[in-house]
């Protein structure tokens, strides 16, 4: 019989949720490549439909890659992105179903997804990559990183710059690094349970 797991302690909850903030300013401290590898190793454990794992991530780190990213950004996102040690492009693979023989060997899931309309497959990829992106943020926080998730970019321009073959498509961006806590804005309110939830 499986034993029930204990909840996380207050320190862990603070790091993942209560004290964690969206950062726009960054300390001059690089993020090591092995940390990015650990980050993906945690992110890939997120639940996805039929273990489809459609997320694809480009870690934009080099100056050359940053310069390719820069023209795709809205003006308000340029400085904070160019100053971030890393920007993760959270994307999805429109041909994610090609990986099913590897990811779901027990059944022929590929045939089932190929029978769907293309729009339904893309919706699956988009929704599940979004779910994986949420796990990515929690995994980054667990590893001691700060995050600045954002939209505010031209998807078509970004896809042309980074995914010219057309199979991968951008979903959203996450700036990564070690945030400058002295430059945080005051935290905005959250909705109470009664405003956002029902128990039926």
C-alpha positions in Angstrom: 0.0 0.0 0.0 1.3 3.4 -1.0 1.9 5.8 1.9 0.4 9.2 1.8 3.0 11.9 1.2 3.4 14.8 3.6 2.8 18.3 2.4 5.7 20.6 1.7 7.0 22.7 4.6 6.4 26.5 4.8 9.8 27.3 3.4 9.2 25.3 0.3 5.7 26.8 -0.2 7.1 30.3 0.2 9.8 29.6 -2.4 7.4 28.1 -4.9 4.4 30.3 -4.3 4.0 32.9 -1.5 7.3 34.7 -1.7 8.0 34.1 -5.4 7.5 37.0 -7.7 7.6 37.9 -11.4 10.9 39.6 -12.0 11.7 42.4 -14.5 15.2 43.3 -13.3 18.2 40.9 -13.0 21.4 40.5 -11.1 24.6 40.2 -13.2 24.8 36.4 -12.5 24.8 33.8 -15.2 22.7 30.7 -15.3 24.8 27.6 -15.8 23.9 25.2 -18.6 23.7 22.2 -16.2 21.0 24.2 -14.3 19.0 24.5 -17.5 19.4 20.8 -18.0 18.1 20.1 -14.5 15.2 22.5 -15.2 14.1 20.5 -18.2 14.5 17.2 -16.3 11.9 18.5 -13.8 9.7 20.1 -16.4 9.3 17.0 -18.4 7.6 15.2 -15.5 4.5 17.4 -15.9 1.3 15.6 -16.8 0.2 15.9 -20.4 -2.5 14.3 -22.5 -1.5 10.7 -23.3 2.0 11.6 -22.2 2.3 13.7 -25.4 4.9 16.1 -24.0 4.5 18.7 -26.9 6.6 21.4 -25.2 9.8 22.4 -26.9 12.1 24.9 -25.3 14.8 27.1 -26.7 17.1 28.7 -24.1 18.2 32.0 -25.6 21.4 32.8 -23.9 24.1 33.9 -26.4 24.4 37.5 -27.6 23.8 36.4 -31.1 20.6 34.6 -30.2 19.4 37.6 -28.1 19.9 39.9 -31.1 17.7 37.5 -33.2 15.0 37.7 -30.4 15.2 41.4 -29.9 13.2 42.5 -33.1 10.3 40.2 -32.2 9.7 41.9 -28.8 7.3 44.6 -28.0 9.0 47.8 -26.9 8.2 47.4 -23.2 9.8 44.0 -23.1 13.1 44.7 -24.8 15.3 46.0 -21.9 14.2 43.4 -19.3 14.7 40.6 -21.9 18.0 41.7 -23.2 19.3 42.0 -19.6 18.0 38.6 -18.5 20.7 35.9 -18.4 18.4 33.6 -20.3 15.1 33.8 -22.1 13.2 30.5 -22.5 11.0 30.3 -25.6 8.2 28.0 -24.5 7.1 26.5 -27.8 5.2 23.4 -29.0 5.8 20.8 -31.6 2.8 20.6 -34.1 4.0 17.1 -35.0 4.2 16.0 -31.4 2.3 12.8 -32.3 5.4 11.5 -34.1 6.9 10.8 -30.6 4.1 8.5 -29.5 5.9 5.2 -30.3 8.6 6.4 -27.8 6.3 8.1 -25.3 3.3 5.8 -25.2 4.5 2.4 -26.4 1.6 0.5 -24.9 -0.9 1.6 -27.6 -0.9 3.2 -31.1 -1.8 6.7 -29.9 -0.3 8.2 -33.1 -3.0 6.8 -35.3 -5.7 8.2 -33.0 -4.2 11.7 -33.1 -3.7 11.6 -36.8 -7.4 10.9 -37.2 -8.2 14.2 -35.5 -8.7 17.4 -37.3 -5.5 19.4 -37.5 -7.1 22.2 -35.4 -7.7 19.7 -32.6 -4.2 18.4 -32.7 -2.8 22.0 -32.5 -5.1 22.8 -29.6 -3.8 19.7 -27.8 -0.2 20.9 -28.4 -1.0 24.5 -27.3 -2.9 23.5 -24.2 -0.4 20.9 -23.0 2.7 23.1 -23.7 1.0 25.8 -21.6 0.6 23.3 -18.8 4.2 22.3 -19.1 5.2 26.0 -19.1 3.5 26.4 -15.7 5.5 23.4 -14.4 8.6 25.0 -15.9 8.1 28.1 -13.7 7.7 26.0 -10.5 10.7 23.9 -11.4 12.8 27.0 -12.0 11.8 28.4 -8.6 12.5 25.1 -7.0 16.1 25.3 -8.4 16.5 28.8 -7.0 15.9 30.7 -10.2 13.5 33.6 -10.7 11.1 34.0 -13.6 9.6 36.7 -15.7 6.9 35.0 -17.9 5.4 37.2 -20.6 3.6 37.6 -23.9 4.3 40.9 -25.7 6.1 39.6 -28.7 5.3 38.9 -32.4 4.8 35.1 -32.7 5.2 35.1 -36.4 8.4 37.0 -36.4 9.8 34.8 -33.6 8.8 31.6 -35.3 10.5 32.8 -38.5 13.7 33.6 -36.6 13.9 30.5 -34.5 11.7 27.8 -36.1 11.9 28.4 -39.9 11.1 24.7 -40.6 7.6 25.4 -39.4 7.0 22.5 -37.1 7.5 24.3 -33.8 5.5 27.3 -32.8 6.0 29.8 -30.0 3.6 29.9 -27.1 5.1 32.4 -24.6 8.4 33.6 -23.2 10.0 33.3 -19.7 13.0 35.4 -18.7 15.2 33.4 -16.3 17.9 34.3 -13.9 18.4 35.7 -10.4 16.1 38.6 -9.9 17.0 41.9 -8.3 14.5 42.0 -5.4 15.2 45.7 -4.8 13.5 46.5 -8.1 10.3 44.6 -7.6 7.0 46.4 -7.9 4.5 46.1 -5.0 2.6 42.8 -5.3 -0.9 43.3 -6.6 -3.9 41.7 -4.9 -5.3 38.2 -5.6 -8.9 37.1 -5.7 -10.3 35.4 -2.7 -11.6 31.9 -2.8 -15.2 33.1 -2.8 -14.6 35.3 -5.8 -12.9 32.7 -8.0 -14.1 29.2 -6.8 -17.2 27.1 -6.2 -17.6 23.8 -4.4 -20.5 21.8 -5.9 
